[in-house]
């Protein structure tokens, strides 16, 4: 019996040691796997499947997504849903991250907006050398960052750019501050004008609007909108622009009304609450905004005339003919309706039509329309209210009527005192405003 009991003790002890050895072997084996995973940057636990390297996937590193031929028809059908290539969008990986930026106070910030093709989702980087502005028609435009802003930042392009306006779709703002300054104008409809309205409001009511040059956000720019505008796109946008002009632009709204006379017939609704908001926030006048925030605005702060420039001999008026930058200015029968025949002779002695200035680069012309550069030079004109002449200072020649060779383009010739070189600068009477 004693021998049997002794054997049971030995067997039990041996079994315990075997189990302990197995436990230790399993433990250290698992720890080695953990260390291996850590070295590879993987979490402990189940072994992950090999992942595709970022630069190998569709659309990675900004490359266009190529849709196979057999999927082209399906791609076109999906495109109609939201007016961009949904198939390409769904093929691009989502394992990306953005830094968590939290802002306080009255500074509103925007990123540099990079372009994503709505067809292929190719990624194209935006520029840190442009900022937001607008023209007389209250269309948002990108313009070069002026030298004064480069000087303020002492040439450091990593510092934020103070921008007069924002594009509108991408910005970061403190929630309480957003509520304080009146969120969006609820009287506006669908789309259009809200970006300028909130930009004016931020600056005029004590805030700051900046573009953070180290922040980039890609945006799909669609060629068409997937939503409708009841009454037409123009009707909606004109209503929205009228609201922002009436509330924030003071007397400078006349530039908008004169160049776009049709908008004065558009009903813009009740703006009493927005005017009350402006009074409550003790916001500054629009002239302050032009003077301090946007001195290089396309709307001149000081000007001698705003209206038609009429030739004494032919009774015709300068007309931009809806032409674009780098094209010749035109001359046509005066119609007194504003629009394309609205020019401003500014205190800086420029002749402006919207964001273009009359420019002469050589003797005898031609007279072209170029972006206003505010540096005088080829865009400097001297008007003599007695002789009624418009003399181009650099060439020392005078603006003249059209030639026989081109009856719709004014010329520039040696000054001779003739009636064909006399011009009347008349302020256009505003159309009746409803």
Buried (B, 14 or more C-beta within 10 A) or exposed (E): EEEEEEEEEEEEEEEEEEEEEEEEEEEEEEEEEEEEBEEEEBEEEEEEEEEEEEEEBBBBEBBBBEBEEEEEEEBEEBBEEBBBBBBBBEBBEEEEEEEEEEBEEBBBBBBBBBBBBBBBBBBEEBEBEBBBBBBBBBBBEBBBBBEEBBEEBEEEEEBBBBBBBBBBEBBBBBEEBBEEBBEEBEBBBBBBBBBBBBBBBBBBBEBBBBBBBEBBBBBBEEEEEEEEBEEEEBBBBBBBBBBBBBBBBBEBBBBBBBBBBEBBEBEBBEBEEBEEBBEEBEBBBBBEBBBEBBEBBBBBBEBBBBBBBBBBEBEBBBBBBEBEEEBBBBBBEBEEBBBBBBBBBBEBBBBBBBBBBBBBEEEEBBBBBBBBBBEEEBBBBEBEEEBBBBBBBBBEBBBBBBEEEEEEBBBBBEBEEBEBBBBBBBBBEBBEEE
